Amino acid sequence: MTQVARDRARPALLRVPALGVLEYYLVGYRRTWRAGVFSSFLLPTLTVLGFGVGVGAYIDQGVGGVSYLEWIVGGLAASTALQVTIAESTWPVFGNLQWTKIYFAQSAAPLRVGDILGGHLTFVLFRVLTSITAFILVTGLLGALRSPWAVLTLPVAALLALAVATPTIAYAASVDTDSWLAMLFRFAVIPMTLFAGVFFPVESLPVGLRWLAYATPLWHAVDLSRAATLGVAPQWSVAGHLLYLTVWAVGGWLLARRAFGRKLVV
């Protein structure tokens, strides 16, 4: 059978180059998935129990008319999506460029920059969606979801993943030492997680810090996810949240393509 005939015999999806890149990551993940269970599933679940049940026991009045456990679930869903996204968009990207040179091998396959980047982003989405699905199922079994609209946390998590992964990948592809990645966690990810409305209402912050929280993509995902799990309207408009996250995703994609092009295109 000639190469042309073999190509025609393949399913159409298998001829999409980015899906070939995704397959590479899935094959590797099949061997390593157990190592990520704690960080992407067990740790968020334990956080729900520790904060929602433990701390919530001391908050008799709840938050906004609901129990603290029910209130915190939406924020933790978005926070979990953020953590998984950052984990898959920092050291793996840096390592593929600086240590294992996987991206250079993929570029020589040959694959285009968009194929390499798109395949990696698709794997990030896979990791985020599987983690959030498991998280929502467990919190539902705990009785912490007030509305069936909680399933909408999945597309919100996916959009947040794109909004965060694309600029993070651009950053990881641009730095020359992994010490800069640790600084990203210390000065961006941790403060964003603490002050973007995951554990307490942003309105309790001083005005200046409040607007900094509003500027983060995480707060917009937290507001949408919390509205979905509680079955109420978000504080800000749904269209505004989605547009803001989309701007982050599109801008980050352009930055990531530029950073990858500088590294891979000779």
N, C-alpha and C positions, 0 to 999 in steps of 0.2 A: 504494500500500500504506500503510495506516495505521501509526502508531507502534506500536500494540499488536501488529499483525500482524508488523511488523519485529522486535519484541522476541521474539515467539514463534518466529520463524524462525532466530534466532541460536542457536548451540550454548549449552548451559547454562553452561559454564565462562566464556564470554565475557560472561555477565550477572553475574558476580561482580565487584563494583566494585574490589576489591583487585587483581584480575588486570589490570584496565584501567590501574591505576597501574604495575604491573609492566611492562606493554607500553610505557609511556612511557619507563621506564628502559632497556628492552632496545633500543628504537629509537635512543636516544642512545648506548648502549654499542656498537651496531653501527658507529658512526663513530669511537669512541675506544678500542676494545679493544686496539689495538696499543700504546698508551701504557702500559697496565697489564701487559703481558707481562713486562717486566723485574722489576717489584717483586713480582708475584704468582707468577711461575714461574721465570724465569731466576735471580734472586737466591737463592731457596731452594736451587735445584739447585747453584749455585756454592758455597753454604754447605756443602752435603753433601760436595762434592768437597774444599773447602778444609779443613773440620774433620774430616770422616769419613776422608778419605784422607790429607790432609796431617798433621793433628795425630794421627790414628789410627796413623800410621807410627811414632810415638814411644811409643805405649802398647802395649807388647808383650803384656801379659797381658790386654788388653781390659777390659771392664767386666761383671761378673756372669757371666763365662764365655763371653761373645760378643765379637766384634770391636767396636771403637769405632764403626766405620762402621755396623754393623748396630744397635748400641745407640742411636745418635743419631738415626736416621731417624724413629722414632716421635715423639720430642720435636720435631723440626723440622717434622713434619707438623702437629702441634698449634700450634706457634709460627707457622707460615705461615697457618693458619686465623685465628689471633688478629690478625696483622698486616693481613690482607685485611679482616677485620671492622672493625677500628679505622679503616682508611683509608676505608671506605664509610659509617661511622657518625659521623664527626666533621665535617670541612669540608663534605661534601655536604649534611648536615642543616643546619648553620649557614648555608650559602650559600642554601639553599632558603627559609630564614626571613628572613635579613637582607639578602641581595643580590639574588637573582633573584626572590624572592617566589613561587616555584613552589607551595609548600604553600598559600598563600593562594588562588592560582588554582584549585588542585585542590579546595579547600574550597568555592569558589564554584561548582563544576561542576554540582551539589553532590556532594561526597563526605563521608562521615563521618570523624571522627578515626581510628577503627579501620581504615577502608579505606586511608587515606593511610599510616598507620603500618604496616599489614600489607603493603601493596604494596612499601614500601621494605625491610622486613625480608625479604620474599621475594626481592627482588633481591640483598640481602646474601647470602642462602643460595645463590643461583645463582652468585655470584662465588666464594664459598668452595668450593663443591662442584666447580666446574670447575677451580679452581686446585689443589685437593687431588687430584683425579682425575689431572691431568697430572703432579703431583709423584709420586704413587704409581706411575704407569706408568714414569716415568723411573728412579726408584730401583729398581723391579723389574728393568728392563733392566740396571742396574748390578750386579745381584746382591746388593742390600742388604736384601732382604726374606727373612726366614727362614720365613714362614708364609703360606698363602693367606688366613688370618684378617685379613691386612692390609686387606682391603676394608672391614672394620668401622671403619677410621679415618674413613670418609666420614660415617656417622651420628654418630660422636663429634665430628667437626669441625662438623657441622650444629648439634648441641646446644651446643657451645662457642660457636658464632657467635651463637646466640640468647641465651646466658647473658651474653655480652659486649656484643652490639649493643644490647640493650634499655636497660641502664643508661647506656651511652655515648650513645645517642640522647637519652635524657632529659637528660643532662649538656649535650650540645651544644645542645639546645633551650632550656636555661635560662641559659646564659652570654650576656653582652652584647658580648664582644669575642673574636676568634679567638685572642688571646694565651693564653686559658685552655685552648684545645685543645693548644697547644704544651706547656703545663705538664702536661697529661694524659700526653702522650708521654714527657716528661722524668722525671716523678715516679711514673708508674704503669706504663706499657707497657714501657719499657726495663728498669727493675728487675725486673718480673715475668718478662720474657723471659730475663734473665740468671740469676735465682735460683729459678726454678720447676722445675728439674730437666731443662731442655732439654739443657744442655751437660755437666752433671756431676750425680751423685746428690745429692739433697737431704740425704741422711743425712750428708754431709760438712760441712754447715753447723752453726754453733752452734745449740743447742736453741731459743733465742729466734727466730732467723731461720728456722729450720726450720719452726716453727709458722706464721710469717707466710707462708711458701711454701705450706704446706698450705691456708691460707685463700684463696689465689687460685684462681679457676676454671681457670686455665691448668694448674696442677699436676695437677688431677684429669683433665683431658683428656690431658695428657702420659702419665700412668700408664696410662690406658686405651689410648691409641694405641700406646705402647711394648709393652704386653702383646699387642696385636693383631699388630704387625709381627714380634714375636719368637715368637709362638705360645705364650706362657706366661700364668699367672694374674697379674693386677695385684697391687700391694702391698696395696692396700685393696680392700674389697668392690666389685664392679661395681654393685650396687644403691645403695651409699652414694655412689659417684661420680655416678651418674645422678641420684639424688635431689638432691644438692648443686647440680649444674648446673641442674637444673630449678627449684629454688628461686630461683637467680639470674635465670633467664629470666622466671619469673612475676613476681617482685618488680620486675625491670627493666621489664617490660611495663606494670605498673601505674604506675610512675613516669613512663614515656614517655607514656602516655595522658594523665596529669595535666598534664605539661609541654606537650604539644601542645594539650590543651584550653584551657589558659590563653592560648596564643598565637593559636589559630585560632577559638575559639568566642566570639562576641560576645554 
